[in-house]
Amino acid sequence: MENILVTGGGGFIGSHLCDFLLEKGNSVICIDNFGSGSSKNIEHLKGNEKFSLIEHDISENLKLDQKIDKIYHLASRASPIAFKKYPIDIMMTNSLGTFNLLEISRKNNAPILFTSTSEVYGEPEEHPQKETYNGNVNCNGPRSCYDESKRFAEALFFSFNRQYGTEIRIVRLFNTYGPRMRSDDGRVIPNFANQALKNEPITVYGDGSQTRSFCFVTDTVKGLYKMMESGKSGPINLGNPVERTILETAKLVKKLTSSDSEIIFKSLPKDDPTRRKPDITKAKEELDWNPEIDFEEGLEKTIDYFKQF
């Protein structure tokens, strides 16, 4: 049994990761300030003696008494809505917060995994995106608080590795979806599902020809675990390589909800990537990982979750 620290453990992906690690027999310390996560995501874990919660902002110094064996660093607002409302908070979480976690890793000699993002590729000139692609990012645009702070965090991870020998893992997550997503976070799947369930107009930005690659949350969590256990530094892409247009996705959500919603179109936000598709060759070869959940199956589970709201 290991003592594992999960930052952002009250969030969408983080809470599923806490579940997974506890099922493996580990003790889990969850750190979250619930800026974007929710205590409801981990309510079912509070009676578990192997689970503990520290409500804390990781951009502030943190002292831990217990020995930490491994660290999963997932903390960060990731919603397009948050990019406008909390840009400085996002940058501090991914810079100073990441530094604080790396210091804890160094003091405990504990491997640390960072969930970076496909956003480090920006508006890609390479398709699909391989880990060797350096990206095409607007460093001053409305999304730069997220894109550039994640890029900085990756660089900080490698700097700690070079200077101190810190054992690092970096994964670049592509669009992940599933139960426990926030209904108001402005991302594609929650937007479409909630609009369709309420028979409100389904809002598609641009003409809907832009693409995303959607990976169900349980597949993502298994990939994170395999990455931690692999000993690989990365970066390694984790995502579903099946590319879908936004309009195609909207129509499928409408079908699965038997909705009467009209699909309407609005202007595309600035710097919103027009294509996203991961090359997951490294994940297949180095982690023996491949997403398993079919998109329609995952959507049905996600829609069932949003029906309760």
C-alpha positions as CSV (number, residue, x, y, z in Angstrom):
1,M,0.0,0.0,0.0
2,E,1.2,3.5,-0.9
3,N,0.4,6.9,0.3
4,I,-0.6,8.9,-2.8
5,L,-1.2,12.6,-3.1
6,V,-3.7,13.8,-5.7
7,T,-4.1,17.5,-6.3
8,G,-7.3,18.6,-7.8
9,G,-8.8,15.4,-6.4
10,G,-12.2,16.9,-6.0
11,G,-12.4,17.7,-9.7
12,F,-13.9,15.7,-12.6
13,I,-10.9,13.6,-13.5
14,G,-9.3,13.8,-10.1
15,S,-12.2,12.3,-8.2
16,H,-12.3,9.3,-10.6
17,L,-8.6,8.9,-10.1
18,C,-9.1,8.9,-6.3
19,D,-11.7,6.2,-6.7
20,F,-9.3,4.1,-8.8
21,L,-6.3,4.5,-6.5
22,L,-8.4,3.5,-3.4
23,E,-9.7,0.5,-5.2
24,K,-6.1,-0.5,-5.7
25,G,-5.6,-0.5,-1.9
26,N,-3.7,2.7,-1.6
27,S,-4.2,5.6,0.9
28,V,-5.1,8.8,-0.9
29,I,-4.6,12.4,0.3
30,C,-6.8,14.7,-1.8
31,I,-5.9,18.4,-2.1
32,D,-8.4,20.7,-3.5
33,N,-9.6,24.3,-2.9
34,F,-12.8,23.6,-4.9
35,G,-12.3,26.5,-7.2
36,S,-13.5,24.3,-10.0
37,G,-14.0,20.9,-8.4
38,S,-16.9,20.0,-6.1
39,S,-17.0,18.4,-2.7
40,K,-20.0,16.3,-4.0
41,N,-17.5,14.4,-6.3
42,I,-15.8,12.9,-3.3
43,E,-18.7,12.9,-0.8
44,H,-18.9,9.1,-1.1
45,L,-15.2,8.8,0.0
46,K,-15.4,10.7,3.3
47,G,-16.1,7.6,5.4
48,N,-13.2,5.8,3.9
49,E,-10.3,5.6,6.4
50,K,-7.8,5.4,3.6
51,F,-9.0,8.7,2.2
52,S,-8.3,12.2,3.6
53,L,-9.0,15.7,2.3
54,I,-6.9,18.8,2.7
55,E,-8.8,21.9,1.5
56,H,-5.9,24.1,0.2
57,D,-4.8,26.3,-2.7
58,I,-1.6,24.7,-3.9
59,S,-0.2,28.1,-5.1
60,E,0.3,28.7,-1.3
61,N,2.9,26.9,0.6
62,L,1.9,23.5,1.9
63,K,3.5,21.4,4.7
64,L,2.7,17.7,5.0
65,D,3.7,15.6,8.0
66,Q,3.2,12.2,6.4
67,K,5.6,10.5,3.9
68,I,4.3,10.7,0.3
69,D,5.1,7.9,-2.1
70,K,3.6,9.3,-5.3
71,I,2.0,12.5,-6.5
72,Y,-0.6,13.0,-9.2
73,H,-0.8,16.8,-10.0
74,L,-4.2,17.5,-11.7
75,A,-5.0,20.9,-10.0
76,S,-6.0,23.6,-12.4
77,R,-9.1,25.3,-13.8
78,A,-9.5,24.0,-17.3
79,S,-12.7,25.5,-18.5
80,P,-12.8,28.1,-21.4
81,I,-15.1,30.2,-19.1
82,A,-12.4,30.2,-16.4
83,F,-9.9,31.5,-18.9
84,K,-11.8,34.8,-18.9
85,K,-12.7,34.9,-15.3
86,Y,-9.6,33.5,-13.5
87,P,-6.6,33.9,-15.8
88,I,-4.2,34.8,-13.0
89,D,-5.4,32.0,-10.7
90,I,-4.8,29.6,-13.5
91,M,-1.3,30.9,-14.1
92,M,-0.4,30.8,-10.4
93,T,-1.7,27.2,-10.0
94,N,0.3,25.9,-13.0
95,S,3.5,27.9,-12.1
96,L,3.9,28.5,-8.3
97,G,1.5,25.6,-7.5
98,T,3.6,23.3,-9.7
99,F,6.8,24.5,-8.0
100,N,5.3,23.7,-4.6
101,L,4.4,20.2,-5.6
102,L,7.8,19.5,-7.2
103,E,9.4,20.6,-3.9
104,I,7.2,18.1,-2.1
105,S,8.2,15.5,-4.6
106,R,11.9,16.3,-4.2
107,K,11.8,16.1,-0.4
108,N,9.9,12.8,-0.4
109,N,11.8,11.3,-3.3
110,A,8.4,10.6,-4.8
111,P,7.6,10.3,-8.5
112,I,5.3,13.1,-9.7
113,L,2.9,13.0,-12.6
114,F,1.6,16.2,-14.3
115,T,-1.5,16.4,-16.3
116,S,-0.6,18.7,-19.1
117,T,-2.9,19.3,-22.1
118,S,-3.3,19.2,-25.8
119,E,-3.6,23.0,-25.6
120,V,0.2,23.1,-25.5
121,Y,-0.1,22.4,-29.3
122,G,-2.2,25.6,-29.9
123,E,-3.7,25.9,-33.4
124,P,-1.8,22.9,-34.8
125,E,0.0,23.0,-38.1
126,E,0.7,19.2,-37.7
127,H,-2.1,16.7,-37.7
128,P,-2.5,14.4,-35.8
129,Q,-0.4,15.9,-33.0
130,K,2.7,14.0,-32.0
131,E,4.6,14.7,-28.8
132,T,7.5,15.9,-30.9
133,Y,5.4,18.8,-32.2
134,N,6.4,22.1,-30.5
135,G,3.1,23.7,-31.1
136,N,1.7,27.0,-32.5
137,V,0.4,29.0,-29.5
138,N,-0.6,32.6,-29.2
139,C,1.3,33.6,-26.1
140,N,-0.8,36.7,-25.5
141,G,-4.3,35.5,-26.5
142,P,-7.3,34.9,-24.3
143,R,-6.4,31.2,-23.9
144,S,-2.7,31.9,-23.1
145,C,-3.2,31.8,-19.3
146,Y,-3.9,28.1,-19.7
147,D,-1.8,27.2,-22.7
148,E,1.4,28.9,-21.6
149,S,1.2,28.0,-17.9
150,K,0.9,24.4,-18.9
151,R,3.9,24.8,-21.2
152,F,5.8,26.5,-18.4
153,A,4.9,23.7,-16.0
154,E,6.2,21.1,-18.4
155,A,9.5,23.0,-18.6
156,L,9.7,23.3,-14.8
157,F,9.2,19.5,-14.5
158,F,12.1,18.9,-16.8
159,S,14.2,21.5,-15.0
160,F,13.7,19.7,-11.7
161,N,14.5,16.4,-13.4
162,R,17.8,17.8,-14.8
163,Q,18.9,19.7,-11.7
164,Y,17.7,17.4,-8.9
165,G,17.0,14.1,-10.7
166,T,13.3,14.3,-9.8
167,E,11.4,11.4,-11.2
168,I,8.8,13.0,-13.4
169,R,5.9,11.9,-15.6
170,I,4.1,14.2,-18.1
171,V,0.9,13.4,-19.9
172,R,-0.9,15.6,-22.4
173,L,-4.6,15.0,-22.0
174,F,-6.9,15.5,-25.0
175,N,-10.7,16.1,-24.5
176,T,-11.9,13.9,-21.6
177,Y,-15.6,13.6,-20.8
178,G,-17.9,11.6,-18.5
179,P,-19.9,11.9,-15.2
180,R,-18.9,14.6,-12.7
181,M,-18.1,17.2,-15.3
182,R,-19.4,20.6,-14.2
183,S,-22.6,21.4,-16.0
184,D,-21.7,25.1,-16.3
185,D,-18.0,24.9,-17.3
186,G,-18.6,25.8,-21.0
187,R,-17.1,22.7,-22.5
188,V,-18.7,20.9,-25.5
189,I,-20.2,17.8,-23.9
190,P,-21.8,19.4,-20.8
191,N,-23.1,22.3,-23.0
192,F,-24.7,20.0,-25.5
193,A,-26.1,17.5,-23.0
194,N,-27.7,20.1,-20.8
195,Q,-29.1,22.1,-23.7
196,A,-30.6,19.0,-25.3
197,L,-32.1,17.7,-22.0
198,K,-33.8,21.0,-21.5
199,N,-34.9,21.2,-25.1
200,E,-33.0,24.5,-25.4
201,P,-31.1,25.5,-28.6
202,I,-27.9,23.5,-28.9
203,T,-25.1,26.1,-29.5
204,V,-22.4,25.2,-32.0
205,Y,-19.6,27.7,-32.5
206,G,-18.4,28.3,-36.0
207,D,-19.9,26.1,-38.7
208,G,-19.3,23.0,-36.6
209,S,-16.6,21.6,-38.9
210,Q,-13.9,22.0,-36.2
211,T,-12.9,18.6,-34.6
212,R,-12.2,17.1,-31.2
213,S,-11.2,13.7,-30.0
214,F,-13.2,12.6,-26.9
215,C,-11.9,10.1,-24.4
216,F,-14.1,8.7,-21.6
217,V,-12.8,9.5,-18.1
218,T,-12.2,5.9,-17.0
219,D,-9.9,5.3,-20.0
220,T,-8.0,8.5,-19.1
221,V,-7.6,7.4,-15.5
222,K,-6.2,4.0,-16.5
223,G,-3.8,5.9,-18.7
224,L,-2.6,8.1,-15.9
225,Y,-2.1,5.1,-13.7
226,K,-0.2,3.2,-16.4
227,M,2.0,6.3,-17.0
228,M,2.9,6.6,-13.3
229,E,3.8,2.9,-13.1
230,S,5.8,3.0,-16.3
231,G,8.8,4.9,-15.2
232,K,8.6,7.0,-18.4
233,S,9.1,10.7,-18.2
234,G,7.1,11.6,-21.3
235,P,5.5,13.7,-22.5
236,I,2.9,11.2,-23.7
237,N,-0.4,12.0,-25.3
238,L,-3.5,10.4,-23.7
239,G,-6.7,10.7,-25.8
240,N,-9.0,9.0,-28.1
241,P,-7.7,9.1,-31.7
242,V,-11.2,9.0,-33.3
243,E,-11.7,12.5,-34.6
244,R,-15.3,13.9,-34.7
245,T,-16.7,17.2,-35.8
246,I,-18.5,19.4,-33.3
247,L,-21.7,19.4,-35.5
248,E,-21.6,15.6,-35.7
249,T,-21.3,15.5,-31.8
250,A,-24.2,17.9,-31.4
251,K,-26.4,15.7,-33.6
252,L,-25.5,12.6,-31.7
253,V,-26.3,14.2,-28.3
254,K,-29.6,15.3,-29.7
255,K,-30.4,11.8,-30.9
256,L,-29.4,10.1,-27.6
257,T,-31.5,12.5,-25.6
258,S,-34.5,12.3,-28.0
259,S,-34.4,16.1,-27.8
260,D,-36.4,18.6,-29.8
261,S,-33.6,21.2,-29.6
262,E,-32.7,23.3,-32.6
263,I,-29.0,23.4,-33.5
264,I,-27.9,27.1,-33.8
265,F,-24.6,28.6,-34.8
266,K,-22.5,31.3,-33.2
267,S,-19.1,32.9,-34.0
268,L,-16.0,30.9,-33.2
269,P,-14.1,32.2,-30.1
270,K,-10.6,33.6,-30.7
271,D,-7.8,31.0,-30.8
272,D,-10.2,28.1,-30.4
273,P,-8.4,25.2,-32.1
274,T,-10.0,24.0,-35.3
275,R,-8.6,20.5,-35.2
276,R,-7.6,18.1,-32.4
277,K,-6.5,14.5,-32.8
278,P,-3.8,12.8,-30.8
279,D,-1.2,10.5,-32.1
280,I,-1.2,7.9,-29.4
281,T,1.5,5.6,-30.8
282,K,3.8,6.3,-27.8
283,A,0.9,5.4,-25.3
284,K,0.2,2.2,-27.2
285,E,3.9,1.2,-27.4
286,E,5.2,2.4,-24.0
287,L,2.2,2.1,-21.8
288,D,0.2,-0.7,-23.5
289,W,-2.7,1.8,-23.3
290,N,-5.6,2.2,-25.8
291,P,-9.0,3.8,-25.0
292,E,-11.8,1.1,-24.8
293,I,-15.1,2.9,-24.2
294,D,-17.1,3.6,-27.3
295,F,-18.1,7.2,-27.7
296,E,-21.9,6.5,-27.8
297,E,-21.6,4.3,-24.7
298,G,-19.7,7.0,-22.9
299,L,-22.1,9.7,-24.0
300,E,-25.1,7.7,-22.7
301,K,-23.4,7.4,-19.2
302,T,-22.6,11.1,-19.3
303,I,-26.1,12.1,-20.3
304,D,-27.6,9.9,-17.5
305,Y,-25.4,11.8,-15.0
306,F,-26.7,15.2,-16.2
307,K,-30.3,14.1,-16.0
308,Q,-30.1,14.5,-12.2
309,F,-29.7,18.3,-12.5
